[in-house]
Amino acid sequence: MKISSLDLNEIEKTTFKYHLLYSILEGCIFGILSLNEFIFLKSMKGSNFQLGILFQVGVAVFVLLIFFNVFIKRVLNKKSLLKKTAIITRLPLLLLLIFPKNPDTFLSNPQFHYLFLFLFLLFYLEAPVTLPLVNLFLKHNYRHHHFGILYGFSTTINKIVTLIITFSYGILLDFDNYAFTYILPITAILGVLSIFLFSKISYEEQVIISKKQGFFTSIKESIFNMKKIIKKNQPFRHFEIGFMLYGFAFMITVTVITIFYERVLNLNYVSVAFYKNTFNIIAILLMPLFGRMIGKIDPRKFAAFSFFSMMLAIGSIALSEYYQYNITIFDIKIFYVLLIYIFWYGLFLGSMSIIWRIGSVYFCKKKDTAIYQSIHLSATGVRALFAPLLGVILYEIVGFTLTFLIAIGFLLSAIFVLIWSFKNYPIDSLKE
């Protein structure tokens, strides 16, 4: 469906314009950061444990949503909050300009590893603030029957930009292994600009939260409300249980797969970029379809399909340790078994890009969008407190194959929970 054929009102048109610009700039950022873990391992000579921490800080920050949700509600000028958050969390990446450009310096000065981890801890602290507000702004301005389509289209453009930037960045890194020392500072500027553009979207606070109540009292009340939602909204509770099981599978494998690329497959930067881009192409082609589907089918059924795709992807990459037949084209090392992995991971990525970000909004009314998304992201943070490092520990104890099999077990459990819930607990009509 073409966007021009939609009967958009003026608010939706203006919102979509800034949403699209935001998606393009964030695509540039995602494209650059997609090689971050491989850079840390290959160019900076970081340890497996530190690599686990690097991924961990990117998602563990979501546990702070328990507190940030209260803070966000008490802030009347949410646009100003977005801008200040961008400046505080993203600009510090300019310090990458002082990083060394040779492996020996990194090995003899481990403080650069810890500074890198700290800078990205700051960078990722932006997400618990912006993600709930992005959904809030969009849900406020997009009508329900347009929400999935417009979000899906913007996400598609985001993925196209990510693809182009990732591959270009991979080529640059093979030419200069330390190009990240000047590319990441550019990311800092783009990150601030994207949030400033998004903050131009129209939004007026509808409910004024009284500031007479103490902050910690509000925290206690927020936790109580979250527990109440989880207890009473059974379909949403099952959705989150399924995502918790999936999250364990994803987090124990994501760092291990990066190690697998470097230690088992001996890939260079452009090869890693090739695999990331190829499954992104599949995701991009399917994103508009998934955007339409998410508004028409139960989100639990949608999520189960996404988990199934990831399960087959993990099984495929596990096989590549034993079947390493490959060809090299233009310095890109292509493993035949990984072509199957690419296909299934592309399906997973395309569907997960939508369900993870907006799946929770289909279980609630508009006014409850922020708190539902906060619950969803907080659960992500909770499992991230230990799952990534657990993956590294499992790999070092039992090896790659058993680690991948454990992840597949978690995914099978998640699929069972969601299908069972879908068949027995229909979602109430709370979408509008």
Secondary structure, DSSP 4 states (H G I P E B T S, - for coil): --GGGS---HHHHHHHHHHHHHHHHHHHHHHHHTTHHHHHHHTS---HHHHHHHHHHHHHGGGGHHHHHHHHHH-S-HHHHHHHHHHHHHGGGGGGGGS-SSHHHHHH-THHHHHHHHHHHHHHTTHHHHHHHHHHHHHHHS-HHHHHHHHHHHHHHHHHHHHHHHHHHHHHHHH-TTTHHHHHHHHHHHHHHHHHHHTTS----SSPPPSSS-HHHHHHHHHHHHHHHHHH-HHHHHHHHHHHHHHHHHHHHHHHHHHHHHHTS---HHHHHHHHHHHHHHHHHHHHHHHHHTTTS-HHHHHHHHHHHHHHHHHHHHHTTT---EEEETTEEEEHHHHHHHHHHHHHHHHHHHHHHHGGGGGS-GGGHHHHHHHHHHHHHHHHTTHHHHHHHHHHHHHHHHHHHHHHHHHHHHHHHHHHHHHH-PPPS---
